Amino acid sequence: MALRLHHLLLSLLPFAATVEAEQKRPDLDNELFEFGIDAGLLAIQDFNTEIGLGFNATFHGSEDFFIQFNYLAAEASYSAFENSQGAYFEGGDRDFIHYDLLLGYNLLAGELYVSEANSTLSNLYIVGGVGNISFGGEESFSATAGIGYKLGLSRRLNLRLDFRDHIYQSNLIAEDSTSHNMQFTLGVGYLL
């Protein structure tokens, strides 16, 4: 009987330790929403590489997954062909406007040690999703794929480096051609 009581008490010991640890755990500050701005280069296929400006809103659903909305705007200058042969289009049609909704996955979350005493959070992630591109008088469904790196500057402020490929079907230069528009940006994000 004493042996059974001893086994029963030993089996309850991990449960008691877990309850005690949960009671002593400090409240964690969970930042689920992040808002950011970015600037960088957008290589518009068959045109030039332009400066693009954008903003984004991110919902961090878990430690591994996030959902991100992005908006990007750039103005296409005349290509070399257009400078010699005439413009394909004018005015507001030269504005490249893109928005998308992406699902992201954090591949490598970790810490970057900037000195022996100081470290900061860092993250390598991939994204993919769908969106819309308005350019040259066309409105096109687009797919986006990319990779990025995020570095924590402080508890709430992040620095992001992103590479994205915005893919869509276009009839501007050739009938039903697939257009790849590479985007390379540097941005900052603020966690709420």
Buried (B, 14 or more C-beta within 10 A) or exposed (E): EEEEEEEEEEEEEEEEEEEEEEEEEEEEEEEEEBEBEBEBBBBBBBBBBBEBBBBBBBEBEEEEEBBBBBBBBBBBEBBEEBEEEEEBBEEEBBEBBBBBEBBBEBEEEEEEEEEEEEEBBBBEBBBBBEBBBBBBEBEBEBEBBBBBBBBBEEEEEBBBBBBBBBBBBBEBBEEEEEBEBBBBBEBBBBBE
